[in-house]
Each structure stands twice: as structure tokens, then as C-alpha cells.
């Protein structure tokens, strides 16, 4: 099924010539520019080992240097073979999935890829089971077999979304001779079979990628060399763009900058409807004040989303009142239905009825960054002005922040979420299922049963009722509070082609689509 993506290209001609080309050099006389295309982002890589990361920055890198059995073509939401020659469910039970590996694959080192490498990659990921790893994406995976070129996945229950999960960064195939069996690979190198080879990596600074001459798979075009530059803050990325230090930017520019994109700069701006959301998440482990459902409900009753979206985000995001965002099967307004207007009076009554003493004191963790700080300040203001809450905010760098919320350091924390694959299941099982990726201790048998039910329908529209029931249960239980949904922006100079294909909501970062004009 073709995804719905709205593209808007803004091109203003002649400005670059008038202003001076600066760092965006003109093409040499032979028409071929050899310089790497510079791409700026704030999405850091937390681990080069696919078993060790479950975040947008790391997976963006994996989609270029590693290969999965399946992948997504631009604009499509049905996976197609990449490292696989073919894949299919065996029988009608939807509990056995079989892939036949291509026979012409090699790692960048030159070693031939076998079905044993695929089995090893999945077994290893499930065995290492890091706190911030991708293993929660495969709760149904019982075992993996390898025989000849055939890889067989055995599931504990029906899961029609399993092929989509194989197409994510979690399905990255690693060299069993290069990646340790029981621990993560360390260092700044990677051995994969993707469209690119990682030539140089400086953590938190840059990654130099060059086309992989050994690559065989779904990508048919050879990309240009790319230099990815990482920026700690969105303001730093904006400054780099203004200084012409990058030719392409993707995630995350400051809201104030995004709100002025209707400018006369000679740039190409791709605006795509994005599935990125952001939630307030609650640590419901015993000992945290958020273990009390009434406290979580009181927070939900107070939150004023429009004040957040128009203030901290300058209208570049839209209020979200459900777990599943607009554009996905089963989207609802469950939180609006229960908490239609911010109400300190309602929150006070909820706490009074539950016998909760006020003010409720708790810690609020958030990722380091000016926009996130502004957002947190607004949330803190809304809650404390009621007199019902007393909040200690804690700002932490991204990699440390992930580890700390996974350990239960904070009572409350905000995290953005991009779907792992284009299906509503990517917002339910990973966020509110038992042993979810948020590591907040939340477990609900009714929700788990409903999630399992949604995974049995090949016709995804048949899961609509279950998805909406899940969201109603989440709004009542409040393990999290949805805040907003945002659009995705890619900026590129008019010297770069292909930027409109860089991202489309499937989680794949197609650097190979970029080229000099």
C-alpha cells in the first residue's frame, strides 16, 4: 500500500548567486563534484552495534551500513526483499515465517553471508538483551533456524506485522565472526553489507560513509559519499545550516527556525506528514508517586497541549490526544474524551477522592536541548500553578538520559517516538505492552490481549476496534500522556538532488538518494 506523503518543495532561484555561494561550491568544469554531501542532524548514534540501540539516530545509520532481510521502497509500506531473495508465511497459522537468502551477498570485509549469520544476529540480539536494545520489538519470536540459504522464524503467536519488523534496524545482519556472542561490539567501526561502508566515525561529531561496491539488494542506485555531521542541539544545527556547513539537514531544527521556512533562501524544503509523536511517560514502579493511577490521571487532567504546541514549538507540531497518531488505523481522541479541557478543579477532585496528599513531589527528566527545556518549563508551570504538584526537573544528555530512564531514575520523563515500521502496532506493543521499550514498569493484561488480537489481521482495518479499545484503556490507566504529533522537514541546498526521498516515515534514511546536481 502506498503511503500518504505530502511534499512541498520551495525553491527560490537566483538568491544563491546574489548572496555568494560560500561553502556550497559550484560544480567543477567536468560536471562531477567529488566532495561528500554533508548532512546535518541532531539524532546521535548511541551504538554502532544493532543489538545495542533502539533509537532514531542509530537506526538511521543501520539502514545505510547494514542490511535486513526486507526493506521498504520509497513511498510504500509493504516490505520487499533486500538481503532475502524471497520471504513468506508458511501455512495459515501465521506463526512460521521463512526467508530464502540471496546467494550473492558478502559483508564489506568480503566474507560471504550465510543463513547462519542471520540466525546468529537474531539469537545474539535476544541473548544480549540490553536495556536500550531492540529485543522488545520481537516478543513473539521463539526461535530461529538456519538450513542452507533458508532462515525460518518460529513465533509463539500470530503476528502479521512480523515482516515489517524484519525490515527495521532491529533486523540488521551482522558478521558472526566479527560481533561477540554475549556482549556488544565496542569501538568506532562496523562490518555490514548495506549500501554504504562506514569509513570513519567520530562519536558525537561525524560519520563518513562511502558507497559499498559489494552491496547487492533492493537499492539499485549507487549513492554519493556522505559526511554526516552530528549536533548536540537543534540551535547548533540551525547555525551550521546558516553558515553553509551542511548541504542537507534532517531532524531536528528549532521550532522558531522551522516556523520561518517561507523565506527567500534558495533551498529545497521537503515537508512530509510525519508519524513522530511525543509523550509524557510515567514510571509506575513501586516507590514512585506515579505508581498511583490517580496521580497520573490528575496530571492528564491538567495538561494544556495547545499552550505547549504554540509556545515551545511555535505551531510546528499539532496537539495529540491519543496513543496512535493521525493517519494510522485506529486513531482516536481517547484523552480528549476523558480530559476535554485542562482542569485544575478536576485534577484536585481526582486526588482528593483517592486520598492523595498534595503537593505531590516528583522528578521530571528530559533530554538536554533548548526546545526540550522550554517544553519542560511550560509543563512544570502548568502543573505547579495548580498547587497540586511540586516538580524537580533534571536535564540529561541523550545517551545518558536513555540509560537513566530505563533504570527508573525519573518519576516522569518525556520521550519522542518514531514508529519502527508503518503500522499502528508500532505505537502499541513498544509503548504500552508488557516489557515495553519505555522501561516504565507498566503491564496490563487486557492491553496485552488486545495487542495480540490486533496482530492477527492481515486486513489491518479489521483491527480498528481493538486499537481504539487499547487507546481508551490507556487514557483511563494513563501510563503515558500524549502531547503532540509533528511533521518532518528536510532542507537541502539547490545543489543537491534527491532530498525529497531521504525519509518517508518508514524509519529508513536513504542517503543513497542524495546526489550533487
Rosetta blueprint (number, residue, H / E / L):
1 X L
2 X E
3 X L
4 X L
5 X L
6 X L
7 X L
8 X L
9 X L
10 X L
11 X L
12 X L
13 X L
14 X L
15 X H
16 X H
17 X H
18 X H
19 X H
20 X L
21 X L
22 X L
23 X L
24 X L
25 X L
26 X L
27 X L
28 X L
29 X L
30 X L
31 X L
32 X L
33 X L
34 X L
35 X L
36 X L
37 X E
38 X E
39 X E
40 X E
41 X E
42 X L
43 X L
44 X L
45 X L
46 X L
47 X L
48 X L
49 X L
50 X H
51 X H
52 X H
53 X L
54 X L
55 X L
56 X H
57 X H
58 X H
59 X H
60 X H
61 X H
62 X H
63 X H
64 X H
65 X H
66 X L
67 X L
68 X L
69 X L
70 X E
71 X E
72 X L
73 X L
74 X L
75 X L
76 X E
77 X L
78 X L
79 X L
80 X E
81 X E
82 X L
83 X L
84 X E
85 X E
86 X E
87 X E
88 X E
89 X E
90 X L
91 X L
92 X L
93 X L
94 X L
95 X L
96 X E
97 X E
98 X E
99 X E
100 X E
101 X E
102 X L
103 X L
104 X L
105 X L
106 X E
107 X L
108 X L
109 X L
110 X L
111 X L
112 X E
113 X L
114 X L
115 X H
116 X H
117 X H
118 X H
119 X H
120 X H
121 X H
122 X H
123 X H
124 X H
125 X H
126 X H
127 X H
128 X H
129 X L
130 X L
131 X L
132 X L
133 X L
134 X L
135 X H
136 X H
137 X H
138 X H
139 X L
140 X L
141 X E
142 X E
143 X E
144 X E
145 X E
146 X E
147 X E
148 X L
149 X L
150 X E
151 X E
152 X E
153 X E
154 X E
155 X E
156 X L
157 X L
158 X L
159 X L
160 X L
161 X L
162 X H
163 X H
164 X H
165 X H
166 X H
167 X L
168 X L
169 X H
170 X H
171 X H
172 X L
173 X L
174 X L
175 X L
176 X L
177 X L
178 X L
179 X L
180 X L
181 X L
182 X L
183 X L
184 X L
185 X L
186 X L
187 X L
188 X L
189 X L
190 X L
191 X L
192 X L
193 X L
194 X L
195 X L
196 X E
197 X E
198 X E
199 X E
200 X E
201 X E
202 X E
203 X L
204 X L
205 X L
206 X E
207 X E
208 X E
209 X E
210 X E
211 X E
212 X L
213 X L
214 X L
215 X L
216 X L
217 X L
218 X L
219 X L
220 X L
221 X L
222 X L
223 X L
224 X L
225 X L
226 X E
227 X E
228 X E
229 X E
230 X E
231 X L
232 X L
233 X L
234 X H
235 X H
236 X H
237 X H
238 X H
239 X H
240 X H
241 X H
242 X H
243 X L
244 X L
245 X L
246 X L
247 X L
248 X E
249 X E
250 X E
251 X L
252 X L
253 X L
254 X L
255 X H
256 X H
257 X H
258 X H
259 X L
260 X L
261 X L
262 X L
263 X L
264 X L
265 X L
266 X L
267 X E
268 X E
269 X E
270 X E
271 X E
272 X E
273 X E
274 X E
275 X E
276 X E
277 X E
278 X E
279 X E
280 X E
281 X E
282 X E
283 X L
284 X L
285 X L
286 X L
287 X L
288 X L
289 X H
290 X H
291 X H
292 X L
293 X H
294 X H
295 X H
296 X H
297 X H
298 X H
299 X H
300 X H
301 X H
302 X H
303 X L
304 X L
305 X H
306 X H
307 X H
308 X H
309 X H
310 X H
311 X H
312 X L
313 X L
314 X L
315 X L
316 X L
317 X E
318 X E
319 X E
320 X L
321 X L
322 X L
323 X L
324 X L
325 X L
326 X L
327 X L
328 X L
329 X L
330 X L
331 X L
332 X L
333 X L
334 X H
335 X H
336 X H
337 X H
338 X H
339 X L
340 X L
341 X L
342 X L
343 X L
344 X H
345 X H
346 X H
347 X H
348 X H
349 X H
350 X H
351 X H
352 X H
353 X H
354 X L
355 X L
356 X L
357 X L
358 X L
359 X L
360 X E
361 X E
362 X E
363 X E
364 X E
365 X E
366 X E
367 X E
368 X L
369 X L
370 X H
371 X H
372 X H
373 X H
374 X H
375 X H
376 X H
377 X H
378 X H
379 X H
380 X H
381 X H
382 X H
383 X H
384 X H
385 X L
386 X L
387 X L
388 X L
389 X E
390 X E
391 X E
392 X E
393 X E
394 X E
395 X E
396 X E
397 X L
398 X H
399 X H
400 X H
401 X H
402 X H
403 X H
404 X H
405 X H
406 X H
407 X H
408 X L
409 X L
410 X L
411 X L
412 X E
413 X E
414 X E
415 X E
416 X E
417 X E
418 X L
419 X L
420 X L
421 X L
422 X L
423 X L
424 X L
425 X H
426 X H
427 X H
428 X H
429 X H
430 X H
431 X H
432 X H
433 X L
434 X L
435 X L
436 X L
437 X L
438 X L
439 X L
440 X L
441 X L
442 X L
443 X L
444 X L
445 X H
446 X H
447 X H
448 X H
449 X H
450 X H
451 X H
452 X H
453 X H
454 X H
455 X L
456 X L
457 X L
458 X L
459 X L
460 X H
461 X H
462 X H
463 X H
464 X H
465 X H
466 X H
467 X H
468 X H
469 X H
470 X H
471 X H
472 X H
473 X H
474 X H
475 X H
476 X H
477 X H
478 X L
479 X L
480 X E
481 X E
482 X E
483 X E
484 X E
485 X E
486 X E
487 X E
488 X E
489 X E
490 X E
491 X E
492 X E
493 X E
494 X L
495 X L
496 X E
497 X E
498 X L
499 X H
500 X H
501 X H
502 X L
503 X L
504 X L
505 X L
506 X L
507 X L
508 X L
509 X L
510 X L
511 X H
512 X H
513 X H
514 X L
515 X E
516 X E
517 X L
